[in-house]
Amino acid sequence: MNEILKQALLFDFYGELLTDHQKEIYGQFLLDDLSPAEIGRETGVSRQGVHDLIRRCSQTLGGYEEKLHLVERFLAVKDKVKQIDDLLDRYESDGDREALGEIRRISGEIIEDL
């Protein structure tokens, strides 16, 4: 997975656990695509201070994911829903009744995972 996408997902899931200051700076870096120097000029924090804060936030969010696995579970469910969608397409186009059994199996896996 693309590192920027990974960090964006981590921020989406765990960003509220950061302080307001951390959310502001990390959000500007990640979502607004500002450089540490640009963020530093806007916030009055040194470029190195912004860089260090971004690194710490990234590590903190990664630590939350290691413990909670919310992003991992989300991506797994998203993949299974895509599989179900593909199976429904197959059922609608071919009338393949085996697809219904696969859909039931996959939906059972989703429920177990939750």
N, C-alpha and C positions, 0 to 999 in steps of 0.2 A: 504494500500500500504506500502511496505517495506520503512522504513525511509531513508535508504541509496539511494534507487531508487528515492524517492521523492526529496531528496537533489540534486541528480545528474540531474534530470529533471529541477529543479529550476536553477541550475548552467548553464545548457545548454541554457535555455531560457533567463535568466537575468544576466548571468555572465559578459557579456560585460559592464554592468552598474557598476561593481565594479572597484576600482582602479587597476592598474597593480600589485601593491604589494599585495592587497587583492586576486586578481585572482591567483597569483602565490602560495600563501600560502594555500588558500582554495582548489585550484586544487591539490596541493600535498597531502593534507589531504584526499580529497574526491576521487580523481581519481587514485592517486599513492598509496593510503592506507598507508601513512606515519603517524607516531604518532607525537603529538605536540613536543615531545623531539627531534625526528629525524629532524623535520622541523626546530626547533630552532637551532640545531647544524649546519645545512646547511645554514641558513639565518642569523645567528648571533642575532636572537631574542630569548628572554627567553621563556622557555616552557610555562610559565603562559601568556606571551604576545601572543604567538601563540594560546593558548587556548581561550583567550579573543577575538582575532581577528576572529577565527573560529565561535565562538558564535555570534559575531556581524554580520558577513557575513550571517550566517544562518537566523538570525532575519531580516536582510535587504532583502534577497531574498524572505523570507516568506511574508514580507510587500508588495513587488512588486506583488506577486501572489494574495494577498488579494485585491489589487486595480485593477489589470489587468486581472486576471483569465485566462492567456494564457495556462498554464499547464492543468488546468481543461478543457478548451475548446479542447485542443489537445487530451486529453484522451477520451473525449466524442466522438470526430470525429473518433478517432482510433477504439473505440468500435462499432460505427455505420458502419464503413467500414468492420469490421469483420462480422457484421450481414449481410451486403450486400454480402460478400464473401460466407457465409453459404447459403444464399438464392440462389445464383447463382449455387452453388453445387447441391442444391435441384432441381432447374430448369433443370440443365443438366442431372441429374440422373433420375428424375421422369417426366420431362416435365410439372411440376406443374406451370401453368400460373398464379396462385395466387401469386407466388413468385415474379413475375414481378411487380405486383401492390405494394407489400411490398417494393421492391427495389426503386420504384418511390417515395413512401412515405418517406422512410428513407433518400433518396438523397435530397428530399425537405427539410427535417428537417436540414440536414447538411448545405444546402444553407442558410436557415433562421438563423442558429446559427452563420454563418460567417458574 
